Amino acid sequence: MKIMVVDDELISRKKLVSILSDKGAIVECEGGDQALEEYEKAWKENTPFELITLDIYMPDKSGLDVLPIIREIESKYRRPEQKKCVITMITSDREYSTIVGAIQNECNDYLSKPFEKDFVLSRFEEWMAD
């Protein structure tokens, strides 16, 4: 499985990488622009990502900006609905409007910081079961 972890906070990014490290090959990105470059590159190499954890608040491009672009790229490459990348938004923001915005942009799940290993792994099992 190919996984991308996108978070500008080094500690959160490394924690997610550690938690998911035995689930597949992981690419780390510290911002939205880098994540989009890696996502497009993966498609051009015919090795698309299957799971992305995407921080909502980042300085260059927010996760809410990146999410619809990723979905557009999937459409461009005609990725079938059932094979779309599982995208989980991650943030410390617990505002209802933020959660709704992420869901409206077709995220699959939403995790609040701080997160615990067992909880992330249980969510991972659900993400991959779909």
N, C-alpha and C positions, 0 to 999 in steps of 0.2 A: 504494500500500500504506500502511496505517495502522499505525504502530509506537509502542509505549510503552516507554520506558526508565525503570526504577524503581531508584534507588540513593540512599541517604542520603549517600554520599561524593561530593562535587561533582566531584572529579577523575575518578573512574571513570565517573560519569554523563556528563560532558562528552566523555570519550574515546569512549564508546560512541556518543553522538550524532554525533560527528565521523565515526566509522567508518561508521555507517549512514545518514548524512545524504542521500546520493544514492539511497537505496533506497525512500524514501517520506516521508510526512508524519510527523513525530515529536512526541510529547507526552512531556515530561519530568515525572517525579514524584520527590519526595525521600523518600517514605515509603509504607507500605502502605495507610494510610487514604486518602491522596490518590489512590493508584492505583485503589482500589476505587470511589471517587467518579467518577473519569474513565472507568473501564470501564463502569459502569452508565450514565453520561451518554451514552457512545458508543452503547450499545444503544438508549436512548430516542430518540436522534437518527437511528437506523438507519444508523450508520456504525461498525460494530464493528471492533475492533483485529484485525489478522491476525498480528502478532508482538509478543511482550512479552519483554523481558529483565528479570528480577526478582531483585534482590539478596536473599540469604537472611537476612542479619542487618541489621535496621533497628530503631531505637529504639521506634517506635510500634506496628508490627505486622510480624512477620517475613514473609519471602517464603513460608515454609512454612505460615503462617496464611492468607496471601492466596491462594495457589494453589488450594486446594479451594473457596474462595468464588468465585473466577473460574469454576471448572468448574461450580459450582452455578448461577451466573448464566447460563452457556451452556445448561444444561439447562432453566432457567426459560424462556428464549427459544427453546427447541427447536432449537438449532444442531446441524445434522447432524454426525456424527462426523468425516467427511472435511473439514469446514469449520471444525473447532475451531481456536481460536487456537494458534499455536505459542508455547509458553512455555519459555524457557531460563533456568534458575536460574544465578545468578552469585555466586561467593563466594570468599574466600581459604581457606575451610575445606576441607580435603582428607580429612576423616574419612569413612570408609565409611558409618557410620550416617546421616550427613547426606545423602550421595548417595542412599542407599536410601530415606530419608524423602521426598526430592524426587520420586524415580521413583514411589513408591507413591501420591503425590498427583497423578500424571499430568502431570509435566513432560515436555517433549519432549527436552530436552538439558540439559547441565550444563557450565558453563565455570568454570575456576579463574582467579582473579586472581593475578598480573598476566596480562593477555592481550595479544596482539599483533594488529595490524590485519589482516595477511594470514590469520592463523588464524581470526579472527572472520568475515571475509568468506568464507572457505572453508566455515565452518559455516553461514553464512547461505545459501549456495547449496544446501547439503543440506537446511536447514530448509524452504526454499521449493520444493524439488523434490518433497517428499512430497505 
